[in-house]
Amino acid sequence: GSAYFRKLSPEIEDKILALARDPETRESALHFFFQNMEKTAKVVDLLIEIAEEGSGGSDNAVRCLTYTVPIDQGPRVAAFLAKILESGSRQNHQQCLFGLRNFGTGAELPVLDRMAANGLLDAYSRKSISEAAEFIRRRIKR
């Protein structure tokens, strides 16, 4: 199981960031720490970097970006998740939509609306995207 931390001391965070940068220990660092800890800007930077690499740990990095992200990092994470969806990658599709429901600001709605109207996508994907967009619309109206 994962450890749950609201925040880590800067010293501990730096040690775990070093573990996450090392391909040998990346998966463990991502799974056991970053999935459930509150992320600082440094952690978000590294998670986005790992996810963009598309190498070992990229799926886990995307998953980590969908939980316990501070409000000030939410718009940045939402923009990144929308970029992944827009790239056409089927990888992490549902995880990205989950993160967008959590952190979407409304700026991602044009991407989601375009994708929901794309007849080349299967009906399930279009429905999931449309539901995420509607969820964001309702949330930002509050």
C-alpha positions as CSV (number, residue, x, y, z in Angstrom):
1,G,0.0,0.0,0.0
2,S,0.9,3.6,-0.3
3,A,1.8,6.0,2.5
4,Y,-0.4,9.0,2.9
5,F,1.3,12.3,3.5
6,R,-0.2,15.8,3.3
7,K,3.2,17.3,3.0
8,L,6.8,16.1,3.2
9,S,9.7,18.1,4.6
10,P,11.8,19.6,1.8
11,E,14.7,17.3,2.7
12,I,12.6,14.1,2.4
13,E,10.9,15.4,-0.8
14,D,14.3,16.0,-2.4
15,K,15.3,12.5,-1.6
16,I,12.1,11.0,-3.1
17,L,12.5,13.3,-6.2
18,A,16.0,11.8,-6.6
19,L,14.5,8.3,-6.4
20,A,11.8,9.2,-9.0
21,R,14.5,10.5,-11.4
22,D,16.3,7.2,-11.3
23,P,14.7,4.6,-13.7
24,E,15.6,1.8,-11.2
25,T,13.6,3.3,-8.4
26,R,11.1,5.5,-10.3
27,E,8.0,3.2,-10.1
28,S,8.4,2.7,-6.3
29,A,8.8,6.4,-5.7
30,L,5.8,7.3,-7.8
31,H,3.6,4.6,-6.3
32,F,4.4,4.8,-2.7
33,F,4.9,8.5,-2.2
34,F,3.8,10.8,-5.0
35,Q,0.4,9.1,-5.6
36,N,-0.9,10.2,-2.3
37,M,1.2,13.1,-1.1
38,E,0.3,16.8,-1.6
39,K,2.4,17.9,-4.6
40,T,4.7,20.9,-4.6
41,A,5.5,22.7,-7.9
42,K,8.8,20.7,-8.0
43,V,6.9,17.4,-7.8
44,V,4.4,18.5,-10.5
45,D,7.4,19.5,-12.7
46,L,8.9,16.1,-12.4
47,L,5.7,14.2,-12.9
48,I,5.0,16.2,-16.1
49,E,8.5,15.5,-17.2
50,I,8.2,11.8,-16.6
51,A,4.7,11.6,-18.2
52,E,6.0,13.5,-21.3
53,E,9.0,11.1,-21.7
54,G,6.5,8.2,-22.2
55,S,9.0,5.8,-20.7
56,G,8.9,3.7,-17.5
57,G,6.6,5.4,-15.0
58,S,4.8,7.6,-17.4
59,D,1.4,6.0,-16.7
60,N,2.0,6.2,-13.0
61,A,3.1,9.8,-13.3
62,V,-0.2,10.7,-15.0
63,R,-2.1,8.9,-12.3
64,C,-0.2,10.9,-9.6
65,L,-1.2,14.1,-11.3
66,T,-4.8,13.4,-10.8
67,Y,-4.7,13.3,-6.9
68,T,-3.7,15.7,-4.2
69,V,-2.6,18.6,-6.4
70,P,-2.7,22.0,-4.7
71,I,-5.2,24.5,-6.0
72,D,-2.4,26.7,-7.4
73,Q,-1.1,23.8,-9.5
74,G,-4.5,22.6,-10.7
75,P,-4.8,24.8,-13.8
76,R,-1.3,23.7,-15.0
77,V,-2.1,20.0,-14.4
78,A,-5.5,20.4,-16.2
79,A,-3.8,22.0,-19.2
80,F,-1.3,19.1,-19.3
81,L,-4.0,16.4,-19.0
82,A,-6.0,18.1,-21.8
83,K,-2.8,18.1,-24.0
84,I,-2.4,14.4,-23.4
85,L,-6.0,13.8,-24.5
86,E,-5.8,16.0,-27.5
87,S,-2.6,14.2,-28.6
88,G,-4.9,11.3,-29.5
89,S,-3.2,8.9,-27.2
90,R,-5.6,6.3,-25.8
91,Q,-3.2,5.7,-23.0
92,N,-4.4,7.2,-19.7
93,H,-7.6,8.4,-21.3
94,Q,-9.9,7.8,-18.4
95,Q,-7.2,8.9,-15.9
96,C,-6.9,12.2,-17.7
97,L,-10.7,12.7,-17.7
98,F,-10.7,12.0,-14.0
99,G,-8.0,14.6,-13.4
100,L,-9.8,17.1,-15.6
101,R,-13.0,16.7,-13.5
102,N,-10.9,17.5,-10.4
103,F,-8.8,20.4,-11.8
104,G,-10.4,21.6,-15.0
105,T,-10.8,25.4,-15.1
106,G,-12.9,25.7,-18.2
107,A,-10.0,26.6,-20.4
108,E,-9.9,22.9,-21.4
109,L,-13.5,22.9,-22.6
110,P,-12.8,23.7,-26.3
111,V,-10.5,20.7,-26.5
112,L,-13.1,18.5,-24.8
113,D,-15.9,19.8,-26.9
114,R,-13.9,19.2,-30.1
115,M,-13.1,15.6,-29.0
116,A,-16.7,14.9,-27.9
117,A,-17.9,15.9,-31.4
118,N,-15.2,13.8,-33.2
119,G,-17.0,11.1,-35.1
120,L,-13.8,9.1,-35.4
121,L,-13.8,8.4,-31.7
122,D,-15.9,5.5,-30.4
123,A,-19.2,6.3,-28.7
124,Y,-18.0,5.4,-25.2
125,S,-15.0,7.8,-25.5
126,R,-17.2,10.6,-26.8
127,K,-19.7,10.1,-24.0
128,S,-17.0,10.0,-21.3
129,I,-15.4,13.2,-22.7
130,S,-18.8,14.9,-23.0
131,E,-19.6,14.0,-19.4
132,A,-16.3,15.4,-18.1
133,A,-16.9,18.6,-20.0
134,E,-20.4,18.9,-18.5
135,F,-19.0,18.2,-15.0
136,I,-16.5,21.0,-15.4
137,R,-19.2,23.4,-16.7
138,R,-21.4,22.7,-13.6
139,R,-18.4,23.0,-11.2
140,I,-17.2,26.3,-12.6
141,K,-20.8,27.8,-12.5
142,R,-20.9,27.3,-8.7
